[in-house]
Amino acid sequence: MKEKINVEGMTCSCCGGKVEKSIHQLDGISSVELDVDNGTVQVEFNEDAATLEQIKEKIEAEGYKIV
Ligand SMILES: [Cu+2]
C-alpha cells in the first residue's frame, strides 16, 4: 500500500536523508519518496511486513513530528 505522511521539522535534504534511511530499516518497504519543501513522506510498503504505525515511529525516533 502507499501512504502519504505529513512530517514537521524537515528543513533540508539531509533531514530527508535521515528519515529515508530510518524508514528503510524496516522490512517490507519498497519505496520512500520525500518532499522536504512540502513536508511530506510518501511510503510504499507491504502491509504484511510493516505497519504505518512502525513507519511513523521511525520518523518520530529521528526527532521529527507527524502532523
Ligand atoms: Cu537537515
PDB file of the backbone (N, CA, C, O) and the ligand in Angstrom, with CONECT records:
HET     CU  A 101       1
ATOM      1  N   MET A   1       0.833  -1.193   0.000  1.00  0.00           N
ATOM      2  CA  MET A   1       0.000   0.000   0.000  1.00  0.00           C
ATOM      3  C   MET A   1       0.871   1.247   0.000  1.00  0.00           C
ATOM      4  O   MET A   1       2.062   1.183   0.307  1.00  0.00           O
ATOM      5  N   LYS A   2       0.281   2.363  -0.340  1.00  0.00           N
ATOM      6  CA  LYS A   2       1.018   3.611  -0.418  1.00  0.00           C
ATOM      7  C   LYS A   2       0.364   4.619   0.534  1.00  0.00           C
ATOM      8  O   LYS A   2      -0.847   4.836   0.494  1.00  0.00           O
ATOM      9  N   GLU A   3       1.177   5.216   1.374  1.00  0.00           N
ATOM     10  CA  GLU A   3       0.657   6.191   2.327  1.00  0.00           C
ATOM     11  C   GLU A   3       1.470   7.474   2.270  1.00  0.00           C
ATOM     12  O   GLU A   3       2.687   7.450   2.091  1.00  0.00           O
ATOM     13  N   LYS A   4       0.777   8.591   2.425  1.00  0.00           N
ATOM     14  CA  LYS A   4       1.458   9.878   2.477  1.00  0.00           C
ATOM     15  C   LYS A   4       1.402  10.370   3.918  1.00  0.00           C
ATOM     16  O   LYS A   4       0.331  10.447   4.519  1.00  0.00           O
ATOM     17  N   ILE A   5       2.553  10.698   4.456  1.00  0.00           N
ATOM     18  CA  ILE A   5       2.640  11.143   5.846  1.00  0.00           C
ATOM     19  C   ILE A   5       3.145  12.581   5.863  1.00  0.00           C
ATOM     20  O   ILE A   5       4.124  12.913   5.194  1.00  0.00           O
ATOM     21  N   ASN A   6       2.476  13.419   6.623  1.00  0.00           N
ATOM     22  CA  ASN A   6       2.926  14.802   6.763  1.00  0.00           C
ATOM     23  C   ASN A   6       3.869  14.898   7.958  1.00  0.00           C
ATOM     24  O   ASN A   6       3.534  14.500   9.074  1.00  0.00           O
ATOM     25  N   VAL A   7       5.051  15.436   7.693  1.00  0.00           N
ATOM     26  CA  VAL A   7       6.083  15.494   8.725  1.00  0.00           C
ATOM     27  C   VAL A   7       6.536  16.940   8.919  1.00  0.00           C
ATOM     28  O   VAL A   7       6.802  17.667   7.962  1.00  0.00           O
ATOM     29  N   GLU A   8       6.612  17.327  10.180  1.00  0.00           N
ATOM     30  CA  GLU A   8       7.035  18.677  10.507  1.00  0.00           C
ATOM     31  C   GLU A   8       8.493  18.658  10.953  1.00  0.00           C
ATOM     32  O   GLU A   8       8.907  17.751  11.674  1.00  0.00           O
ATOM     33  N   GLY A   9       9.265  19.638  10.537  1.00  0.00           N
ATOM     34  CA  GLY A   9      10.621  19.800  11.045  1.00  0.00           C
ATOM     35  C   GLY A   9      11.729  19.405  10.091  1.00  0.00           C
ATOM     36  O   GLY A   9      12.906  19.565  10.413  1.00  0.00           O
ATOM     37  N   MET A  10      11.372  18.885   8.905  1.00  0.00           N
ATOM     38  CA  MET A  10      12.422  18.567   7.930  1.00  0.00           C
ATOM     39  C   MET A  10      12.769  19.867   7.211  1.00  0.00           C
ATOM     40  O   MET A  10      11.916  20.468   6.558  1.00  0.00           O
ATOM     41  N   THR A  11      14.031  20.299   7.333  1.00  0.00           N
ATOM     42  CA  THR A  11      14.373  21.601   6.760  1.00  0.00           C
ATOM     43  C   THR A  11      15.287  21.515   5.543  1.00  0.00           C
ATOM     44  O   THR A  11      15.389  22.473   4.776  1.00  0.00           O
ATOM     45  N   CYS A  12      15.946  20.384   5.362  1.00  0.00           N
ATOM     46  CA  CYS A  12      16.834  20.277   4.203  1.00  0.00           C
ATOM     47  C   CYS A  12      16.934  18.820   3.765  1.00  0.00           C
ATOM     48  O   CYS A  12      16.333  17.930   4.367  1.00  0.00           O
ATOM     49  N   SER A  13      17.694  18.599   2.722  1.00  0.00           N
ATOM     50  CA  SER A  13      17.768  17.240   2.190  1.00  0.00           C
ATOM     51  C   SER A  13      18.449  16.270   3.143  1.00  0.00           C
ATOM     52  O   SER A  13      18.220  15.063   3.066  1.00  0.00           O
ATOM     53  N   CYS A  14      19.285  16.783   4.040  1.00  0.00           N
ATOM     54  CA  CYS A  14      19.936  15.867   4.986  1.00  0.00           C
ATOM     55  C   CYS A  14      18.913  15.316   5.978  1.00  0.00           C
ATOM     56  O   CYS A  14      19.015  14.166   6.405  1.00  0.00           O
ATOM     57  N   CYS A  15      17.925  16.138   6.343  1.00  0.00           N
ATOM     58  CA  CYS A  15      16.844  15.658   7.216  1.00  0.00           C
ATOM     59  C   CYS A  15      16.081  14.563   6.489  1.00  0.00           C
ATOM     60  O   CYS A  15      15.782  13.512   7.056  1.00  0.00           O
ATOM     61  N   GLY A  16      15.775  14.821   5.238  1.00  0.00           N
ATOM     62  CA  GLY A  16      15.061  13.838   4.437  1.00  0.00           C
ATOM     63  C   GLY A  16      15.841  12.547   4.321  1.00  0.00           C
ATOM     64  O   GLY A  16      15.274  11.456   4.370  1.00  0.00           O
ATOM     65  N   GLY A  17      17.160  12.682   4.166  1.00  0.00           N
ATOM     66  CA  GLY A  17      18.017  11.519   4.049  1.00  0.00           C
ATOM     67  C   GLY A  17      17.980  10.663   5.307  1.00  0.00           C
ATOM     68  O   GLY A  17      17.952   9.434   5.234  1.00  0.00           O
ATOM     69  N   LYS A  18      17.981  11.320   6.457  1.00  0.00           N
ATOM     70  CA  LYS A  18      17.933  10.593   7.727  1.00  0.00           C
ATOM     71  C   LYS A  18      16.625   9.827   7.864  1.00  0.00           C
ATOM     72  O   LYS A  18      16.605   8.663   8.265  1.00  0.00           O
ATOM     73  N   VAL A  19      15.531  10.506   7.521  1.00  0.00           N
ATOM     74  CA  VAL A  19      14.204   9.895   7.613  1.00  0.00           C
ATOM     75  C   VAL A  19      14.104   8.709   6.663  1.00  0.00           C
ATOM     76  O   VAL A  19      13.602   7.644   7.023  1.00  0.00           O
ATOM     77  N   GLU A  20      14.587   8.912   5.455  1.00  0.00           N
ATOM     78  CA  GLU A  20      14.529   7.871   4.437  1.00  0.00           C
ATOM     79  C   GLU A  20      15.309   6.626   4.887  1.00  0.00           C
ATOM     80  O   GLU A  20      14.825   5.500   4.771  1.00  0.00           O
ATOM     81  N   LYS A  21      16.511   6.849   5.396  1.00  0.00           N
ATOM     82  CA  LYS A  21      17.374   5.765   5.843  1.00  0.00           C
ATOM     83  C   LYS A  21      16.711   4.985   6.979  1.00  0.00           C
ATOM     84  O   LYS A  21      16.741   3.755   7.020  1.00  0.00           O
ATOM     85  N   SER A  22      16.122   5.729   7.883  1.00  0.00           N
ATOM     86  CA  SER A  22      15.484   5.124   9.043  1.00  0.00           C
ATOM     87  C   SER A  22      14.281   4.253   8.639  1.00  0.00           C
ATOM     88  O   SER A  22      14.093   3.154   9.160  1.00  0.00           O
ATOM     89  N   ILE A  23      13.483   4.763   7.711  1.00  0.00           N
ATOM     90  CA  ILE A  23      12.307   4.000   7.258  1.00  0.00           C
ATOM     91  C   ILE A  23      12.747   2.727   6.545  1.00  0.00           C
ATOM     92  O   ILE A  23      12.115   1.679   6.680  1.00  0.00           O
ATOM     93  N   HIS A  24      13.831   2.826   5.787  1.00  0.00           N
ATOM     94  CA  HIS A  24      14.317   1.658   5.046  1.00  0.00           C
ATOM     95  C   HIS A  24      14.835   0.539   5.947  1.00  0.00           C
ATOM     96  O   HIS A  24      15.037  -0.587   5.492  1.00  0.00           O
ATOM     97  N   GLN A  25      15.053   0.855   7.239  1.00  0.00           N
ATOM     98  CA  GLN A  25      15.482  -0.201   8.173  1.00  0.00           C
ATOM     99  C   GLN A  25      14.365  -1.202   8.425  1.00  0.00           C
ATOM    100  O   GLN A  25      14.620  -2.326   8.856  1.00  0.00           O
ATOM    101  N   LEU A  26      13.156  -0.806   8.165  1.00  0.00           N
ATOM    102  CA  LEU A  26      12.017  -1.706   8.357  1.00  0.00           C
ATOM    103  C   LEU A  26      11.922  -2.696   7.204  1.00  0.00           C
ATOM    104  O   LEU A  26      12.375  -2.423   6.093  1.00  0.00           O
ATOM    105  N   ASP A  27      11.335  -3.830   7.483  1.00  0.00           N
ATOM    106  CA  ASP A  27      11.102  -4.810   6.418  1.00  0.00           C
ATOM    107  C   ASP A  27       9.874  -4.395   5.603  1.00  0.00           C
ATOM    108  O   ASP A  27       8.963  -3.740   6.109  1.00  0.00           O
ATOM    109  N   GLY A  28       9.875  -4.783   4.366  1.00  0.00           N
ATOM    110  CA  GLY A  28       8.682  -4.592   3.545  1.00  0.00           C
ATOM    111  C   GLY A  28       8.496  -3.216   2.952  1.00  0.00           C
ATOM    112  O   GLY A  28       7.423  -2.894   2.442  1.00  0.00           O
ATOM    113  N   ILE A  29       9.553  -2.388   3.015  1.00  0.00           N
ATOM    114  CA  ILE A  29       9.468  -1.038   2.440  1.00  0.00           C
ATOM    115  C   ILE A  29       9.927  -1.109   0.985  1.00  0.00           C
ATOM    116  O   ILE A  29      11.061  -1.506   0.716  1.00  0.00           O
ATOM    117  N   SER A  30       9.065  -0.730   0.049  1.00  0.00           N
ATOM    118  CA  SER A  30       9.503  -0.794  -1.339  1.00  0.00           C
ATOM    119  C   SER A  30       9.958   0.556  -1.875  1.00  0.00           C
ATOM    120  O   SER A  30      10.842   0.607  -2.730  1.00  0.00           O
ATOM    121  N   SER A  31       9.377   1.646  -1.394  1.00  0.00           N
ATOM    122  CA  SER A  31       9.907   2.941  -1.808  1.00  0.00           C
ATOM    123  C   SER A  31       9.581   4.023  -0.792  1.00  0.00           C
ATOM    124  O   SER A  31       8.557   3.984  -0.110  1.00  0.00           O
ATOM    125  N   VAL A  32      10.492   4.995  -0.716  1.00  0.00           N
ATOM    126  CA  VAL A  32      10.294   6.160   0.152  1.00  0.00           C
ATOM    127  C   VAL A  32      10.534   7.391  -0.707  1.00  0.00           C
ATOM    128  O   VAL A  32      11.618   7.572  -1.261  1.00  0.00           O
ATOM    129  N   GLU A  33       9.516   8.235  -0.814  1.00  0.00           N
ATOM    130  CA  GLU A  33       9.665   9.463  -1.590  1.00  0.00           C
ATOM    131  C   GLU A  33       9.482  10.648  -0.668  1.00  0.00           C
ATOM    132  O   GLU A  33       8.461  10.789   0.005  1.00  0.00           O
ATOM    133  N   LEU A  34      10.498  11.498  -0.653  1.00  0.00           N
ATOM    134  CA  LEU A  34      10.443  12.632   0.253  1.00  0.00           C
ATOM    135  C   LEU A  34      10.250  13.934  -0.482  1.00  0.00           C
ATOM    136  O   LEU A  34      10.805  14.151  -1.559  1.00  0.00           O
ATOM    137  N   ASP A  35       9.459  14.789   0.113  1.00  0.00           N
ATOM    138  CA  ASP A  35       9.330  16.158  -0.376  1.00  0.00           C
ATOM    139  C   ASP A  35       9.578  17.053   0.832  1.00  0.00           C
ATOM    140  O   ASP A  35       8.670  17.362   1.603  1.00  0.00           O
ATOM    141  N   VAL A  36      10.843  17.459   0.970  1.00  0.00           N
ATOM    142  CA  VAL A  36      11.233  18.242   2.147  1.00  0.00           C
ATOM    143  C   VAL A  36      10.516  19.597   2.152  1.00  0.00           C
ATOM    144  O   VAL A  36      10.097  20.074   3.206  1.00  0.00           O
ATOM    145  N   ASP A  37      10.376  20.214   0.978  1.00  0.00           N
ATOM    146  CA  ASP A  37       9.735  21.531   0.898  1.00  0.00           C
ATOM    147  C   ASP A  37       8.302  21.506   1.376  1.00  0.00           C
ATOM    148  O   ASP A  37       7.848  22.430   2.051  1.00  0.00           O
ATOM    149  N   ASN A  38       7.589  20.454   1.028  1.00  0.00           N
ATOM    150  CA  ASN A  38       6.190  20.363   1.447  1.00  0.00           C
ATOM    151  C   ASN A  38       6.001  19.555   2.729  1.00  0.00           C
ATOM    152  O   ASN A  38       4.890  19.446   3.246  1.00  0.00           O
ATOM    153  N   GLY A  39       7.081  19.000   3.229  1.00  0.00           N
ATOM    154  CA  GLY A  39       6.995  18.230   4.468  1.00  0.00           C
ATOM    155  C   GLY A  39       6.191  16.955   4.343  1.00  0.00           C
ATOM    156  O   GLY A  39       5.433  16.599   5.245  1.00  0.00           O
ATOM    157  N   THR A  40       6.354  16.263   3.219  1.00  0.00           N
ATOM    158  CA  THR A  40       5.638  15.003   3.072  1.00  0.00           C
ATOM    159  C   THR A  40       6.596  13.848   2.776  1.00  0.00           C
ATOM    160  O   THR A  40       7.634  14.003   2.133  1.00  0.00           O
ATOM    161  N   VAL A  41       6.191  12.692   3.277  1.00  0.00           N
ATOM    162  CA  VAL A  41       6.928  11.465   3.013  1.00  0.00           C
ATOM    163  C   VAL A  41       5.922  10.469   2.460  1.00  0.00           C
ATOM    164  O   VAL A  41       4.932  10.141   3.114  1.00  0.00           O
ATOM    165  N   GLN A  42       6.180   9.997   1.262  1.00  0.00           N
ATOM    166  CA  GLN A  42       5.299   9.005   0.676  1.00  0.00           C
ATOM    167  C   GLN A  42       6.000   7.654   0.731  1.00  0.00           C
ATOM    168  O   GLN A  42       7.094   7.480   0.193  1.00  0.00           O
ATOM    169  N   VAL A  43       5.357   6.718   1.382  1.00  0.00           N
ATOM    170  CA  VAL A  43       5.978   5.410   1.571  1.00  0.00           C
ATOM    171  C   VAL A  43       5.123   4.324   0.941  1.00  0.00           C
ATOM    172  O   VAL A  43       3.912   4.252   1.154  1.00  0.00           O
ATOM    173  N   GLU A  44       5.779   3.492   0.170  1.00  0.00           N
ATOM    174  CA  GLU A  44       5.108   2.349  -0.397  1.00  0.00           C
ATOM    175  C   GLU A  44       5.626   1.124   0.341  1.00  0.00           C
ATOM    176  O   GLU A  44       6.833   0.890   0.394  1.00  0.00           O
ATOM    177  N   PHE A  45       4.714   0.344   0.911  1.00  0.00           N
ATOM    178  CA  PHE A  45       5.163  -0.789   1.723  1.00  0.00           C
ATOM    179  C   PHE A  45       4.185  -1.946   1.678  1.00  0.00           C
ATOM    180  O   PHE A  45       3.025  -1.807   1.290  1.00  0.00           O
ATOM    181  N   ASN A  46       4.696  -3.083   2.086  1.00  0.00           N
ATOM    182  CA  ASN A  46       3.895  -4.296   2.168  1.00  0.00           C
ATOM    183  C   ASN A  46       3.282  -4.349   3.560  1.00  0.00           C
ATOM    184  O   ASN A  46       3.999  -4.491   4.551  1.00  0.00           O
ATOM    185  N   GLU A  47       1.981  -4.237   3.640  1.00  0.00           N
ATOM    186  CA  GLU A  47       1.353  -4.138   4.961  1.00  0.00           C
ATOM    187  C   GLU A  47       1.375  -5.438   5.763  1.00  0.00           C
ATOM    188  O   GLU A  47       0.994  -5.464   6.933  1.00  0.00           O
ATOM    189  N   ASP A  48       1.830  -6.525   5.113  1.00  0.00           N
ATOM    190  CA  ASP A  48       2.009  -7.775   5.869  1.00  0.00           C
ATOM    191  C   ASP A  48       3.338  -7.767   6.634  1.00  0.00           C
ATOM    192  O   ASP A  48       3.531  -8.523   7.586  1.00  0.00           O
ATOM    193  N   ALA A  49       4.251  -6.889   6.189  1.00  0.00           N
ATOM    194  CA  ALA A  49       5.580  -6.856   6.802  1.00  0.00           C
ATOM    195  C   ALA A  49       5.803  -5.624   7.675  1.00  0.00           C
ATOM    196  O   ALA A  49       6.555  -5.682   8.648  1.00  0.00           O
ATOM    197  N   ALA A  50       5.162  -4.522   7.337  1.00  0.00           N
ATOM    198  CA  ALA A  50       5.348  -3.281   8.092  1.00  0.00           C
ATOM    199  C   ALA A  50       4.004  -2.591   8.280  1.00  0.00           C
ATOM    200  O   ALA A  50       3.083  -2.762   7.481  1.00  0.00           O
ATOM    201  N   THR A  51       3.910  -1.823   9.331  1.00  0.00           N
ATOM    202  CA  THR A  51       2.671  -1.070   9.552  1.00  0.00           C
ATOM    203  C   THR A  51       2.955   0.428   9.461  1.00  0.00           C
ATOM    204  O   THR A  51       4.088   0.878   9.636  1.00  0.00           O
ATOM    205  N   LEU A  52       1.913   1.173   9.186  1.00  0.00           N
ATOM    206  CA  LEU A  52       2.032   2.629   9.122  1.00  0.00           C
ATOM    207  C   LEU A  52       2.529   3.159  10.470  1.00  0.00           C
ATOM    208  O   LEU A  52       3.295   4.121  10.533  1.00  0.00           O
ATOM    209  N   GLU A  53       2.080   2.517  11.530  1.00  0.00           N
ATOM    210  CA  GLU A  53       2.477   2.902  12.887  1.00  0.00           C
ATOM    211  C   GLU A  53       4.000   2.778  13.068  1.00  0.00           C
ATOM    212  O   GLU A  53       4.639   3.663  13.637  1.00  0.00           O
ATOM    213  N   GLN A  54       4.565   1.675  12.579  1.00  0.00           N
ATOM    214  CA  GLN A  54       6.020   1.468  12.691  1.00  0.00           C
ATOM    215  C   GLN A  54       6.781   2.539  11.908  1.00  0.00           C
ATOM    216  O   GLN A  54       7.816   3.035  12.352  1.00  0.00           O
ATOM    217  N   ILE A  55       6.253   2.879  10.746  1.00  0.00           N
ATOM    218  CA  ILE A  55       6.899   3.886   9.914  1.00  0.00           C
ATOM    219  C   ILE A  55       6.884   5.235  10.630  1.00  0.00           C
ATOM    220  O   ILE A  55       7.884   5.953  10.658  1.00  0.00           O
ATOM    221  N   LYS A  56       5.729   5.562  11.208  1.00  0.00           N
ATOM    222  CA  LYS A  56       5.613   6.827  11.941  1.00  0.00           C
ATOM    223  C   LYS A  56       6.557   6.858  13.144  1.00  0.00           C
ATOM    224  O   LYS A  56       7.143   7.893  13.459  1.00  0.00           O
ATOM    225  N   GLU A  57       6.694   5.721  13.804  1.00  0.00           N
ATOM    226  CA  GLU A  57       7.605   5.645  14.957  1.00  0.00           C
ATOM    227  C   GLU A  57       9.049   5.900  14.538  1.00  0.00           C
ATOM    228  O   GLU A  57       9.813   6.540  15.259  1.00  0.00           O
ATOM    229  N   LYS A  58       9.412   5.387  13.358  1.00  0.00           N
ATOM    230  CA  LYS A  58      10.767   5.606  12.844  1.00  0.00           C
ATOM    231  C   LYS A  58      11.019   7.092  12.594  1.00  0.00           C
ATOM    232  O   LYS A  58      12.085   7.617  12.917  1.00  0.00           O
ATOM    233  N   ILE A  59      10.033   7.752  12.022  1.00  0.00           N
ATOM    234  CA  ILE A  59      10.168   9.187  11.731  1.00  0.00           C
ATOM    235  C   ILE A  59      10.303   9.970  13.040  1.00  0.00           C
ATOM    236  O   ILE A  59      11.141  10.863  13.163  1.00  0.00           O
ATOM    237  N   GLU A  60       9.467   9.620  14.003  1.00  0.00           N
ATOM    238  CA  GLU A  60       9.497  10.312  15.291  1.00  0.00           C
ATOM    239  C   GLU A  60      10.800  10.039  16.046  1.00  0.00           C
ATOM    240  O   GLU A  60      11.309  10.902  16.762  1.00  0.00           O
ATOM    241  N   ALA A  61      11.330   8.819  15.873  1.00  0.00           N
ATOM    242  CA  ALA A  61      12.590   8.458  16.533  1.00  0.00           C
ATOM    243  C   ALA A  61      13.747   9.307  16.020  1.00  0.00           C
ATOM    244  O   ALA A  61      14.745   9.488  16.717  1.00  0.00           O
ATOM    245  N   GLU A  62      13.614   9.831  14.794  1.00  0.00           N
ATOM    246  CA  GLU A  62      14.642  10.719  14.236  1.00  0.00           C
ATOM    247  C   GLU A  62      14.447  12.152  14.710  1.00  0.00           C
ATOM    248  O   GLU A  62      15.267  13.020  14.413  1.00  0.00           O
ATOM    249  N   GLY A  63      13.385  12.402  15.434  1.00  0.00           N
ATOM    250  CA  GLY A  63      13.159  13.722  16.017  1.00  0.00           C
ATOM    251  C   GLY A  63      12.203  14.616  15.246  1.00  0.00           C
ATOM    252  O   GLY A  63      12.125  15.817  15.506  1.00  0.00           O
ATOM    253  N   TYR A  64      11.470  14.032  14.293  1.00  0.00           N
ATOM    254  CA  TYR A  64      10.513  14.837  13.531  1.00  0.00           C
ATOM    255  C   TYR A  64       9.095  14.518  13.983  1.00  0.00           C
ATOM    256  O   TYR A  64       8.816  13.447  14.520  1.00  0.00           O
ATOM    257  N   LYS A  65       8.216  15.472  13.750  1.00  0.00           N
ATOM    258  CA  LYS A  65       6.871  15.356  14.269  1.00  0.00           C
ATOM    259  C   LYS A  65       5.890  15.014  13.142  1.00  0.00           C
ATOM    260  O   LYS A  65       5.924  15.609  12.066  1.00  0.00           O
ATOM    261  N   ILE A  66       5.022  14.049  13.416  1.00  0.00           N
ATOM    262  CA  ILE A  66       3.971  13.699  12.462  1.00  0.00           C
ATOM    263  C   ILE A  66       2.824  14.684  12.665  1.00  0.00           C
ATOM    264  O   ILE A  66       2.380  14.913  13.791  1.00  0.00           O
ATOM    265  N   VAL A  67       2.353  15.260  11.571  1.00  0.00           N
ATOM    266  CA  VAL A  67       1.227  16.208  11.707  1.00  0.00           C
ATOM    267  C   VAL A  67      -0.008  15.701  10.955  1.00  0.00           C
ATOM    268  O   VAL A  67      -1.046  16.363  10.956  1.00  0.00           O
TER     269      VAL A  67
HETATM  270 CU    CU A 101      18.577  18.744   7.572  1.00  0.00          CU2+
END
